[in-house]
């Protein structure tokens, strides 16, 4: 554990693209941490709003802040730029529309130094409710990594990069962040991390507030479809990692990606109707990479998530449009009932 006489520098990397709405809340949560020995790197990813102006305003009042700007290249590129300029002993990340608990850095640092781990992973708040960890808190070693990877790939634990604090000499072994995938890039990073590091501490302490943006600009049929394409692309990046490490987790990865794909196909159906959904599905079935994910999924777990995913995938592969639309219609009706009751 760090001491009063020895306070290691921690680098906090904050990528931002057109983030003016929530940016001040994010920055204030970092600047007012109980642990103050920070290098704060603000990465302006080609913003066209007042993000850069807000950065400069804060820079004038805090010498810990450094600003870097680039053309819009995505969050992975921004993170890479941040790590390249990091001087801290440890590195952590914050997304510009989220915010930290006031003692987040201190709590993360306490764990990673006390257990001398390569990395610590904490948990988060969503709608001000803390998310419980599926994994037992404690330190995990190289032999435990397949267990951790199974939990993260299956979705039992979320692959959020801002929940991590990593030793600087270890994160350089994991670089770069994949700049070719603009969705699920965090999951790819976790796969690399959990097959590379020697130790990781899992903490049940909530350090991070994750903001759910219901008005996200990604809510269009085109962007839903693009996210499906990125989901397929991310799967093959993860598959390569699993194969090179001789890990028998391919079906876990397939089911996880298939479940995400099905989620976006349903959203296309829900918001744009059956004709648009079937058109997108027809296009996808001409993609062999897509079919390799959803075809012949083994049903290893008997629960609603897995059964639903398998039935939908089988319906797509077998081109059973009637069953597919009937299931989507039923799910849409259930969603409406649930939504009505929650109001």
Steps between C-alpha positions, in 0.01 A plus 500: 500500500625848419596724793486870581870526423469311173215599273552363148385706205177376341416593141130553426414494128172662389413472128224735386304559182225766502453447873400849619173386663657292779866596477516735800349240731754247376799733540390624844477142625862440395645830622341465845624148574621426853824381336660799333832388348357476151599560141174577321513454123206649309475364146291707260398260224413755231205654685290758315318634807650685800682197643846643427405839646387333822827305510699822469294670769582221745865487391546865606404415856676167554864427415434125505308525174651443154298532180558303181295539182462286191262456209197286580641146511298335776541412867766231444725743315444759776595247766812407305598866482445533874709197592781622271520817713444340841766561766322334791590177676136397450247581229120519509231627263178701524241545226399864459127453566553300823642595838702359790424449864698759697737233640520280190872545429590454866299177526645357180852593607451342842412165345759488222786598733393286796476187282779604261286402202558596138145636489192562713144483373225662709124522449262778401172679565220506244202725579670553839474128583825309551557196282601190692799303378443148372860407576615458858707805603870432543821451306508269199812361335599368159346155566166669582481705183282253300237520778508879488490508121196272497319737737580808292438345157165353609377834631481393864751780558508812283808589298529868595847647463432794739469248785869414462818639648810346345873526563658712227765239419226239461260702285775563246504121446130512414520783250373620268125519546337361186417800279329295229198411714274781625268285707586239766861619498500466880422128472795449264726681746381280788578189294853627436542607863382173655730294280803722563512625860632290787257627763180700538305605807120498491344754735134538596547870577296730277722766346325601181165645392398374158249727326241328285433730205151417374526771235820368347569593139567130430125436501440467127450194281829574322697529823335191644610313188853641524518384861406151385787513250739616775369221724595247234839664456561505876418129520778408260749714691400317819503164321860558393598571860322187629659274238851637552465433874339154459190605693181297458267799518398534136135404559484746791621777270261393222197502728591837645542663158188329365299636793626854427419461130148381582453802723574739215286306252207526741557875538488536121170307501361701793585846367490450123261210445514141372582591139818687596597226745459225240693704243794537739486131594497401132815706441672350803429141394719560194791559739678174581670653805159589642367150431801337665405672827128418509492155333463181710535668836517235775252554782724469806292700748125460537389854573290757318798689357662197340180332383374824344834563328514149356140505374552836327830388345350170379207692350737729310718216373195295393336813350188444708364854468160417649644366826755782517241774465264324743772497766589866438131594516459316831811661645384844390166442674675385820722811491193723474332328796811532713548864398137581588529341843821689577341839431 
